[in-house]
Amino acid sequence: MTTQTIRFLRRGQPVTLGNVPAGRTLLELLREDLGDCGTKEGCGEGDCGACTVVVAEPEDGQLRWRAVNSCIKTAHSIDGAALYTVEDLAGADGSLHPAQEALVRCHGSQCGFCTPGFVMSLFGMYRNHVARGEPVTRALAQEELSGNLCRCTGYRPILDAAQAMADLPAAPLDEAALLAQLQALRTERPGLDQGDYLAPATLPALLAARASHPQAQVVAGCTDVGLWITKQHKVFPQLLDVTRAAELRRLDDAGDHLAIGAAVPLADAYAALVARRPGLASFAARFAGLPVRNAGTLGGNVANGSPIGDSMPLLIALGARVVLASVRGERTLPLEDFYTGYRQTLLAPDELVVRLLVPHPAPGEFLRAYKLSKRYDDDISAVCLVLRLHVEDGTVRTASIGAGGVAATPARARATEAALAGQPWTAPTVRAAQDALRAEFAPISDMRASAGYRRQVLGNLLQRAWLESQGLQHIDLSQPATAQALGRLAAGEVQA
């Protein structure tokens, strides 16, 4: 195999690097090859945010700015993009960018190790919101900084800095000129079709590459394969990147369903789902931190087949279908039928996941998505449960339930669905369904939760959905009103 040359923009200038191995991470490229050590390595798995950089790419005729974790991003994935690190923000006269100046003024740094990552997340926020005249609210700042961890300063001054950026002198950037540069760069070489890092620019070329190289490791956002590289020290002779194929980056409203291309970033895919089902907003925001959602893809999460991935229980409950393709053609199947065992699927060696088909909401749909984890933000689920019901005239007409963290694969709770369908939506029905749900799965005990806890929680979450359907409020512990109410109860100010 031959190594590919990487070409990207930095500080407005083209950069060309040769002899970069396929499995080289962007963080290694920055620190070891370019000698730019401002970007830090903390966890090496996309959890802490110390390695955050910002990547700008052309998309639908405009620039898209995304903060991503460089520790688990392949170096070759920035080919044809513009890269920004903490070294690139200050002006030619040494003046700090508003993201940096605000952090200084608000005393948002102590030891400084996490600071470059926070600065870059703030820079991404600046380009996506402040530069477009949009306010940065406290809630927005909390959500978009959820992938950055600080161990000594505390988050209040950092959140203050996020809101203070707009009050500082603007940092102009000619986006039109940058977009033109990137489009020219990609026109010269739209994809990578040879070598140890393949990134074809069209779906036919991608499927042909898969047929020719069935042994190549498929990558998209690399938020999982990146861990195999950094933690398991795996060496892949050849990688096949699906994210350059334009057909796989599309979101299409196809009448009765939403078609989500397999290479659509998780942030965009969830935004499309939330636009149609606003009740999913909190659940979507808790899928990892924003840098992971900016890099990872919905198709990658599905193809990965992890039993603790949050997307699959949701998609299963929504009745989603997965489209698989090869040079031989396409086939479509219900998502729950795609999994055959622990991280095992029906994918043939020459096939790829190319689309997810998600039905639009039906009138009267009752949907609840619950995620339980040790940390509220940026953590892996111990249990994930999603319920979609249609209740008419007090009777459950249909029920669709997806569960994660309770079996070797993402699973559909068919026995529980049967216990609900056709029954009155009443407390006795729910209690019977709780028993069915707890008996339906045989979860394991691991570092995240015991088997007994998982079974108990499954039933509890079904009861919670019932209580919420009856109008009971203040049972969501993540909401300030709930915490305040519990505090008053504990203090004896109110009676239970």
Protein Blocks (a to p, Z undefined) as FASTA:
>chain_A
ZZddddddeehiacddehiafklcfklmmmmmnopakbccfklnopnommgccddddeeh
iacdddddfklgcfklmgoiacddfklmpcfkopacfklmmmmmnopafnlmmmmmmmmm
mmmmmmmmmmnopacdfklmmmmmmmpccfklopmlmmmmmmmmmmpccddddfklmmmm
mmmmmmmmmbacedjbdcdfbfklmmmmmmmmmmbccdfklpmmmmmmmmnopacfbacd
fklpmklmcccdehjaccddfklcfklmmmmmmmmmmmlmmmmmmnocfklmmmmcfklm
mmnopakbfklmmmmmnopacddddfkbccdddfklmpgbehiafbdfkbccfbdcdddd
dehiacddddddfbfghpacfbdcddddddeehiafbdcdddehiafbdcddfklmmmmg
opacdfklmmmmmmmmmmmpccdddfkbcfklmmmmmmmmmmmmmmmmnopahkafkbmk
lmmmmmmmmnopacZZ
